[in-house]
């Protein structure tokens, strides 16, 4: 499984990799911030099980994490955007820790169910 909560998703290379993984049978779920940037410049999410959400506490959905097989997490300031890859100063970290991955999976489920 690959579960993604990402504020902005405009990066076609990452999009193509997710399509590839889905075609291999991987369960892909995406939570994306519902705003004008994703609406205008975002990737086409229709092939995936996805939701466009606002923040659950009155602000914006500003998460940037990905849980893979409930084994590890990719997180940091890096949105899955072209600007993050080519222009911005960003950080990203991979956590290979099952207990941390479980925490992120539970947060993903909470966001999914509240939207």
DSSP file (Angstrom, degrees, kcal/mol; ACC not computed):
  #  RESIDUE AA STRUCTURE BP1 BP2  ACC     N-H-->O    O-->H-N    N-H-->O    O-->H-N    TCO  KAPPA ALPHA  PHI   PSI    X-CA   Y-CA   Z-CA
    1    1 A X              0   0    0      0, 0.0    68,-2.9     0, 0.0     2,-0.4   0.000 360.0 360.0 360.0 146.9    0.0    0.0    0.0
    2    2 A X  E     -aB  28  68A   0     25,-3.0    27,-2.1    66,-0.2     2,-0.5  -0.944 360.0-176.7-132.3 111.4    1.0    3.6   -0.6
    3    3 A X  E     -aB  29  67A   0     64,-2.4    64,-2.9    -2,-0.4     2,-0.4  -0.942   7.2-168.7-112.0 128.6   -1.1    6.2    1.3
    4    4 A X  E     -aB  30  66A   0     25,-2.7    27,-3.0    -2,-0.5     2,-0.5  -0.962  19.5-176.7-124.6 129.1   -0.3    9.8    0.6
    5    5 A X  E     +aB  31  65A   0     60,-2.8    60,-2.8    -2,-0.4     2,-0.4  -0.974  27.0 163.5-117.5 112.2   -1.4   13.0    2.3
    6    6 A X  E     -aB  32  64A   0     25,-2.8    27,-1.1    -2,-0.5    58,-0.2  -0.988  38.3-151.1-140.2 126.1    0.1   15.9    0.3
    7    7 A X  S    S+     0   0    0     56,-1.8    26,-0.8    -2,-0.4     2,-0.4   0.967  90.1  16.5 -59.7 -54.2   -0.8   19.5    0.3
    8    8 A X        -     0   0    0     24,-0.1    72,-1.1    54,-0.1     2,-0.4  -0.982  63.0-177.9-128.4 132.2    0.2   20.1   -3.3
    9    9 A X  B     +f   80   0B   0     -2,-0.4    34,-2.0    -3,-0.2    72,-0.3  -0.875  31.9 129.1-132.6  97.8    0.7   17.5   -6.0
   10   10 A X        +     0   0    0     70,-2.0     2,-0.7    -2,-0.4    71,-0.3   0.325  35.5 117.0-126.0   2.3    1.9   18.7   -9.4
   11   11 A X     >  -     0   0    0     69,-2.1     4,-2.0     1,-0.2     5,-0.1  -0.660  44.0-166.2 -86.0 112.5    4.9   16.5  -10.1
   12   12 A X  H  > S+     0   0    0     -2,-0.7     4,-2.7     1,-0.2     5,-0.2   0.828  84.3  58.2 -68.6 -33.0    4.3   14.3  -13.1
   13   13 A X  H  > S+     0   0    0      2,-0.2     4,-1.7     1,-0.2    -1,-0.2   0.923 110.1  42.9 -64.9 -43.3    7.3   12.0  -12.5
   14   14 A X  H  > S+     0   0    0      2,-0.2     4,-2.3     1,-0.2    -1,-0.2   0.907 113.0  54.2 -67.2 -40.8    5.9   11.0   -9.1
   15   15 A X  H  X S+     0   0    0     -4,-2.0     4,-2.3     1,-0.2    -2,-0.2   0.928 107.6  49.7 -55.9 -47.7    2.4   10.7  -10.6
   16   16 A X  H  X S+     0   0    0     -4,-2.7     4,-2.2     1,-0.2    -1,-0.2   0.873 109.2  52.2 -62.3 -37.4    3.7    8.3  -13.3
   17   17 A X  H  X S+     0   0    0     -4,-1.7     4,-2.4     2,-0.2    -1,-0.2   0.898 108.8  50.2 -66.3 -40.3    5.4    6.2  -10.6
   18   18 A X  H  X S+     0   0    0     -4,-2.3     4,-2.6     2,-0.2    -2,-0.2   0.905 109.7  50.9 -64.1 -40.6    2.2    5.9   -8.6
   19   19 A X  H  X S+     0   0    0     -4,-2.3     4,-2.4     2,-0.2    -2,-0.2   0.924 110.2  50.3 -59.9 -43.9    0.3    4.9  -11.8
   20   20 A X  H  X S+     0   0    0     -4,-2.2     4,-1.0     1,-0.2    -2,-0.2   0.927 111.6  47.3 -59.0 -46.8    2.9    2.2  -12.4
   21   21 A X  H  <>S+     0   0    0     -4,-2.4     5,-2.3     1,-0.2     3,-0.4   0.892 110.8  51.5 -65.1 -39.6    2.6    0.9   -8.8
   22   22 A X  H ><5S+     0   0    0     -4,-2.6     3,-1.8     1,-0.2    -1,-0.2   0.906 106.3  54.3 -63.7 -40.1   -1.2    0.9   -9.0
   23   23 A X  H 3<5S+     0   0    0     -4,-2.4    -1,-0.2     1,-0.3    -2,-0.2   0.736 103.7  57.1 -65.1 -21.7   -1.0   -1.1  -12.3
   24   24 A X  T 3<5S-     0   0    0     -4,-1.0    -1,-0.3    -3,-0.4    -2,-0.2   0.463 129.4 -98.4 -84.6  -2.8    1.2   -3.6  -10.4
   25   25 A X  T < 5S+     0   0    0     -3,-1.8     2,-0.2     1,-0.3    -3,-0.2   0.509  71.8 150.0 100.9   6.0   -1.7   -4.0   -7.9
   26   26 A X      < -     0   0    0     -5,-2.3     2,-0.7    -6,-0.1    -1,-0.3  -0.537  52.2-117.7 -74.3 136.4   -0.5   -1.7   -5.1
   27   27 A X        -     0   0    0     -2,-0.2   -25,-3.0     2,-0.0     2,-0.5  -0.659  36.9-170.3 -74.6 112.2   -3.3   -0.1   -3.1
   28   28 A X  E     +a    2   0A   0     -2,-0.7    21,-0.9   -27,-0.2     2,-0.4  -0.923  10.7 173.7-110.0 128.6   -2.9    3.7   -3.7
   29   29 A X  E     -ac   3  49A   0    -27,-2.1   -25,-2.7    -2,-0.5     2,-0.4  -0.999   9.4-165.7-132.2 137.8   -4.9    6.3   -1.7
   30   30 A X  E     -ac   4  50A   0     19,-1.9    21,-2.1    -2,-0.4     2,-0.5  -0.982  14.0-169.4-129.5 133.2   -4.4   10.0   -1.9
   31   31 A X  E     +ac   5  51A   0    -27,-3.0   -25,-2.8    -2,-0.4     2,-0.4  -0.991  21.7 179.5-114.1 122.1   -5.5   12.9    0.3
   32   32 A X  E     -ac   6  52A   0     19,-2.5    21,-2.7    -2,-0.5   -25,-0.2  -0.948  34.9-101.4-127.3 143.6   -4.8   16.2   -1.4
   33   33 A X  E     - c   0  53A   0    -27,-1.1     2,-1.2   -26,-0.8    21,-0.2  -0.432  33.9-129.4 -62.8 129.4   -5.5   19.8   -0.3
   34   34 A X        +     0   0    0     19,-2.7     2,-0.3    -2,-0.2    -1,-0.1  -0.709  61.3 116.0 -85.7  97.4   -8.7   21.1   -2.0
   35   35 A X  S  > S-     0   0    0     -2,-1.2     4,-1.9    19,-0.1     5,-0.1  -0.895  78.2 -89.6-151.4 179.1   -7.5   24.5   -3.4
   36   36 A X  H  > S+     0   0    0     -2,-0.3     4,-2.8     2,-0.2     5,-0.3   0.826 116.8  58.8 -67.5 -34.2   -6.9   26.4   -6.6
   37   37 A X  H  >>S+     0   0    0      2,-0.2     4,-3.2     1,-0.2     5,-0.7   0.962 112.4  38.7 -61.8 -51.9   -3.3   25.3   -7.1
   38   38 A X  H  >5S+     0   0    0      3,-0.2     4,-1.1     1,-0.2    -1,-0.2   0.872 116.5  53.0 -66.4 -35.9   -4.2   21.6   -7.2
   39   39 A X  H  <5S+     0   0    0     -4,-1.9    -2,-0.2     2,-0.1    -1,-0.2   0.912 122.2  28.7 -64.0 -42.3   -7.3   22.3   -9.2
   40   40 A X  H  <5S+     0   0    0     -4,-2.8    -2,-0.2    -5,-0.1    -3,-0.2   0.883 139.7  16.4 -87.5 -42.6   -5.4   24.3  -11.8
   41   41 A X  H  <5S+     0   0    0     -4,-3.2    -3,-0.2    -5,-0.3    -2,-0.1   0.483  95.8 112.8-114.3  -6.0   -2.0   22.7  -11.8
   42   42 A X  S  <<S-     0   0    0     -4,-1.1   -32,-0.3    -5,-0.7    -4,-0.1  -0.170  70.8 -97.8 -70.9 163.0   -2.4   19.4  -10.0
   43   43 A X        -     0   0    0    -34,-2.0     2,-0.8     1,-0.1    -1,-0.1  -0.295  47.5 -89.4 -72.3 162.7   -2.1   16.0  -11.5
   44   44 A X        -     0   0    0      1,-0.2     3,-0.5     2,-0.0    -1,-0.1  -0.667  42.0-177.8 -77.9 110.7   -5.1   14.0  -12.6
   45   45 A X    >   +     0   0    0     -2,-0.8     3,-2.2     1,-0.2    -1,-0.2   0.491  53.4 102.1 -88.7  -3.5   -6.2   12.0   -9.6
   46   46 A X  T 3  S+     0   0    0      1,-0.3    -1,-0.2     3,-0.1     4,-0.1   0.767  74.2  59.4 -58.7 -28.0   -9.1   10.2  -11.2
   47   47 A X  T 3  S+     0   0    0     -3,-0.5    -1,-0.3     2,-0.1     2,-0.3   0.689 104.3  65.2 -70.8 -12.4   -7.2    6.9  -11.7
   48   48 A X  S <  S-     0   0    0     -3,-2.2     2,-0.7    -4,-0.1   -19,-0.1  -0.698  92.0-106.7-111.8 156.7   -6.7    6.7   -7.9
   49   49 A X  E     +c   29   0A   0    -21,-0.9   -19,-1.9    -2,-0.3     2,-0.3  -0.752  67.1 150.9 -72.8 114.8   -8.9    6.3   -4.8
   50   50 A X  E     -c   30   0A   0     -2,-0.7     2,-0.3   -21,-0.2   -19,-0.2  -0.953  39.4-155.2-149.7 162.4   -8.6    9.9   -3.6
   51   51 A X  E     -c   31   0A   0    -21,-2.1   -19,-2.5    -2,-0.3     2,-0.6  -0.994  13.8-144.3-139.9 141.1  -10.2   12.8   -1.7
   52   52 A X  E     +c   32   0A   0     -2,-0.3     2,-0.3   -21,-0.2   -19,-0.2  -0.938  36.5 176.5-101.8 120.9   -9.6   16.5   -1.9
   53   53 A X  E     -c   33   0A   0    -21,-2.7   -19,-2.7    -2,-0.6     8,-0.3  -0.867  29.9-140.1-129.6 157.6   -9.9   17.9    1.6
   54   54 A X        -     0   0    0     -2,-0.3     6,-0.2   -21,-0.2     2,-0.1  -0.405  56.4 -66.9 -93.6-178.4   -9.6   21.1    3.5
   55   55 A X    >   -     0   0    0      4,-1.5     3,-0.6    -2,-0.2    -1,-0.2  -0.426  36.4-138.4 -69.6 150.2   -8.0   21.2    6.9
   56   56 A X  T 3  S+     0   0    0      1,-0.2    -1,-0.1     4,-0.2     4,-0.1   0.538 100.1  49.8 -86.9  -7.1   -9.9   19.4    9.7
   57   57 A X  T 3  S-     0   0    0      3,-0.1    -1,-0.2     0, 0.0     3,-0.1   0.148 128.0 -85.5-118.2  18.5   -9.3   22.1   12.3
   58   58 A X  S <  S+     0   0    0     -3,-0.6    -2,-0.1     1,-0.3    -3,-0.1   0.234 105.7  79.6  99.8 -14.2  -10.4   25.2   10.3
   59   59 A X  S    S-     0   0    0      1,-0.2    -4,-1.5    -5,-0.1    -1,-0.3   0.041  90.9 -61.3-100.5-147.7   -7.1   25.8    8.5
   60   60 A X        -     0   0    0     -6,-0.2     2,-1.1    -3,-0.1    -1,-0.2  -0.678  43.9-108.7-101.5 157.5   -5.6   24.1    5.4
   61   61 A X        +     0   0    0     -8,-0.3   -28,-0.2    -2,-0.3    -6,-0.1  -0.761  48.9 165.0 -81.3 103.0   -4.6   20.5    4.9
   62   62 A X        +     0   0    0     -2,-1.1   -55,-0.2   -30,-0.1    -1,-0.1   0.151  19.9 133.3-112.7  15.8   -0.8   21.1    5.0
   63   63 A X        -     0   0    0    -57,-0.1   -56,-1.8   -56,-0.1   -30,-0.1  -0.271  32.5-172.5 -68.0 155.7    0.5   17.5    5.5
   64   64 A X  E     +B    6   0A   0    -58,-0.2    12,-0.9   -57,-0.1     2,-0.3  -0.615  36.9 119.6-147.6  79.6    3.3   16.1    3.4
   65   65 A X  E     -BD   5  75A   0    -60,-2.8   -60,-2.8    10,-0.2     2,-0.4  -0.988  38.1-162.5-146.6 158.2    3.7   12.4    4.1
   66   66 A X  E     -BD   4  74A   0      8,-2.1     8,-2.5    -2,-0.3     2,-0.5  -0.995   8.3-157.2-139.9 129.3    3.6    9.0    2.5
   67   67 A X  E     -BD   3  73A   0    -64,-2.9   -64,-2.4    -2,-0.4     2,-0.5  -0.933   9.5-162.9-109.2 129.5    3.2    5.6    4.2
   68   68 A X  E >>  -BD   2  72A   0      4,-2.7     3,-2.6    -2,-0.5     4,-1.6  -0.957  68.7 -27.9-119.5 120.4    4.4    2.6    2.3
   69   69 A X  T 34 S-     0   0    0    -68,-2.9    -1,-0.1    -2,-0.5   -67,-0.1   0.703 103.2 -81.7  53.1  24.8    3.4   -0.9    3.3
   70   70 A X  T 34 S+     0   0    0    -69,-0.2    -1,-0.3     2,-0.2    32,-0.2   0.801 121.0  96.2  50.4  30.6    3.0    0.3    6.9
   71   71 A X  T <4 S+     0   0    0     -3,-2.6    26,-0.5     1,-0.4     2,-0.3   0.688  85.6  10.3-115.2 -36.6    6.7   -0.2    7.1
   72   72 A X  E  <  -D   68   0A   0     -4,-1.6    -4,-2.7    24,-0.2    -1,-0.4  -0.973  58.8-142.0-148.8 164.4    8.2    3.2    6.4
   73   73 A X  E     -DE  67  95A   0     22,-2.2    22,-3.2    -2,-0.3     2,-0.5  -0.950   2.0-156.1-127.9 139.9    7.2    6.9    6.0
   74   74 A X  E     +DE  66  94A   0     -8,-2.5    -8,-2.1    -2,-0.4     2,-0.3  -0.986  36.6 146.8-112.1 125.3    8.5    9.6    3.7
   75   75 A X  E     +DE  65  93A   0     18,-2.5    18,-3.2    -2,-0.5     2,-0.3  -0.935   3.4 103.1-151.4 169.8    7.9   13.1    5.2
   76   76 A X  E    S- E   0  92A   0    -12,-0.9    16,-0.2    -2,-0.3    -2,-0.0  -0.948  82.7 -52.5 145.7-161.8    9.3   16.6    5.4
   77   77 A X  S    S+     0   0    0     14,-0.9     2,-0.6    -2,-0.3    15,-0.2   0.614  94.4 114.7 -82.3 -12.2    8.6   20.0    3.9
   78   78 A X        -     0   0    0     13,-1.7     2,-0.2   -14,-0.1    -2,-0.1  -0.472  50.0-162.1 -70.7 108.0    8.7   18.6    0.3
   79   79 A X        -     0   0    0     -2,-0.6     2,-2.0   -73,-0.1   -70,-0.1  -0.504  35.7-107.8 -74.9 158.1    5.4   18.8   -1.5
   80   80 A X  B    S+f    9   0B   0    -72,-1.1   -69,-2.1    -2,-0.2   -70,-2.0  -0.457  80.6 124.1 -86.0  65.6    5.1   16.6   -4.5
   81   81 A X  S  > S-     0   0    0     -2,-2.0     4,-1.6   -71,-0.3     5,-0.1  -0.849  74.9-120.4-125.9 158.0    5.3   19.6   -6.8
   82   82 A X  H  > S+     0   0    0     -2,-0.3     4,-2.5     1,-0.2     5,-0.3   0.895 115.2  54.2 -63.0 -40.6    7.5   20.7   -9.6
   83   83 A X  H  >>S+     0   0    0      1,-0.2     4,-2.9     2,-0.2     5,-2.7   0.901 105.6  52.5 -61.7 -40.7    8.6   23.8   -7.6
   84   84 A X  H  45S+     0   0    0      1,-0.2    -1,-0.2     3,-0.2    -2,-0.2   0.889 115.4  41.9 -61.9 -37.5    9.6   21.6   -4.7
   85   85 A X  H  <5S+     0   0    0     -4,-1.6    -2,-0.2     1,-0.1    -1,-0.2   0.858 130.3  21.8 -77.4 -35.6   11.8   19.5   -7.0
   86   86 A X  H  <5S+     0   0    0     -4,-2.5    -3,-0.2    -5,-0.1    -2,-0.2   0.643 132.8  16.4-112.7 -16.3   13.3   22.3   -9.1
   87   87 A X  T  <5S+     0   0    0     -4,-2.9    -3,-0.2    -5,-0.3    -4,-0.1   0.714  96.8  79.2-129.4 -36.8   13.1   25.6   -7.2
   88   88 A X  S   <S-     0   0    0     -5,-2.7     2,-0.7     1,-0.1   -10,-0.0  -0.359  72.3-118.1 -86.8 157.5   12.5   25.5   -3.5
   89   89 A X        +     0   0    0     -2,-0.1     2,-0.3   -12,-0.0    -1,-0.1  -0.866  54.8 162.2 -86.1 116.2   14.7   24.7   -0.6
   90   90 A X        -     0   0    0     -2,-0.7     2,-0.3    -6,-0.1   -14,-0.0  -0.815  30.5-147.2-133.3 166.9   13.1   21.6    0.9
   91   91 A X        +     0   0    0     -2,-0.3   -13,-1.7     2,-0.0   -14,-0.9  -0.984  12.9 179.2-136.7 152.5   13.8   18.7    3.2
   92   92 A X  E     -E   76   0A   0     -2,-0.3     2,-0.3   -16,-0.2   -16,-0.3  -0.990   4.3-169.8-149.8 145.4   12.6   15.1    3.2
   93   93 A X  E     -E   75   0A   0    -18,-3.2   -18,-2.5    -2,-0.3     2,-0.5  -0.989  14.7-143.4-138.1 146.1   13.3   12.2    5.4
   94   94 A X  E     -E   74   0A   0     -2,-0.3     2,-0.6   -20,-0.2   -20,-0.2  -0.952  14.4-160.3-110.2 125.4   12.5    8.5    5.2
   95   95 A X  E     -E   73   0A   0    -22,-3.2   -22,-2.2    -2,-0.5     2,-1.0  -0.923   7.5-167.2-107.5 117.5   11.7    6.7    8.5
   96   96 A X        +     0   0    0     -2,-0.6     2,-0.3   -24,-0.2   -24,-0.2  -0.728  48.0 119.3-102.0  82.4   12.0    3.0    8.5
   97   97 A X     >  -     0   0    0     -2,-1.0     4,-2.9   -26,-0.5     5,-0.2  -0.913  53.1-154.2-152.1 112.3   10.2    2.4   11.8
   98   98 A X  H  > S+     0   0    0     -2,-0.3     4,-2.3     1,-0.2     5,-0.2   0.869  97.2  51.8 -62.6 -38.6    7.0    0.3   12.0
   99   99 A X  H  > S+     0   0    0      2,-0.2     4,-1.8     1,-0.2    -1,-0.2   0.910 113.2  45.1 -66.9 -39.8    5.7    2.1   15.1
  100  100 A X  H  > S+     0   0    0      2,-0.2     4,-2.4     1,-0.2    -2,-0.2   0.916 111.7  52.6 -65.8 -43.1    6.1    5.5   13.4
  101  101 A X  H  X S+     0   0    0     -4,-2.9     4,-2.6   -30,-0.2    -2,-0.2   0.892 107.7  52.2 -59.9 -39.0    4.6    4.1   10.2
  102  102 A X  H  X S+     0   0    0     -4,-2.3     4,-2.6     2,-0.2    -1,-0.2   0.911 107.4  52.1 -63.4 -42.2    1.6    2.9   12.2
  103  103 A X  H  X S+     0   0    0     -4,-1.8     4,-2.0     1,-0.2    -2,-0.2   0.928 112.3  45.2 -59.3 -45.2    1.2    6.4   13.7
  104  104 A X  H  X S+     0   0    0     -4,-2.4     4,-2.6     2,-0.2    -2,-0.2   0.884 111.2  53.2 -67.3 -38.0    1.2    8.0   10.3
  105  105 A X  H  X S+     0   0    0     -4,-2.6     4,-2.5     2,-0.2    -2,-0.2   0.915 109.2  49.2 -61.5 -42.5   -1.2    5.3    8.9
  106  106 A X  H  X S+     0   0    0     -4,-2.6     4,-2.3     2,-0.2    -2,-0.2   0.887 110.9  50.0 -64.8 -38.5   -3.6    6.1   11.8
  107  107 A X  H  X S+     0   0    0     -4,-2.0     4,-2.5     2,-0.2     5,-0.2   0.907 109.6  51.4 -65.4 -41.0   -3.4    9.8   11.0
  108  108 A X  H  X S+     0   0    0     -4,-2.6     4,-2.9     1,-0.2    -2,-0.2   0.943 110.6  48.2 -58.9 -48.1   -4.1    9.1    7.4
  109  109 A X  H  X S+     0   0    0     -4,-2.5     4,-2.7     2,-0.2    -2,-0.2   0.892 110.2  52.3 -60.8 -40.2   -7.2    7.0    8.3
  110  110 A X  H  X S+     0   0    0     -4,-2.3     4,-1.8     2,-0.2    -1,-0.2   0.946 112.8  44.0 -61.0 -48.4   -8.4    9.8   10.6
  111  111 A X  H  X S+     0   0    0     -4,-2.5     4,-0.9     1,-0.2    -2,-0.2   0.912 114.1  50.9 -61.6 -43.4   -8.1   12.4    7.9
  112  112 A X  H >< S+     0   0    0     -4,-2.9     3,-0.6     1,-0.2    -2,-0.2   0.921 113.4  44.2 -60.3 -45.9   -9.7   10.1    5.4
  113  113 A X  H 3< S+     0   0    0     -4,-2.7    -1,-0.2     1,-0.2    -2,-0.2   0.763 111.5  53.0 -75.1 -25.6  -12.6    9.4    7.6
  114  114 A X  H 3<        0   0    0     -4,-1.8    -1,-0.2     1,-0.2    -2,-0.2   0.587 360.0 360.0 -84.8  -9.9  -13.2   13.0    8.7
  115  115 A X    <<        0   0    0     -4,-0.9    -1,-0.2    -3,-0.6    -2,-0.2   0.469 360.0 360.0 -92.7 360.0  -13.3   14.3    5.1
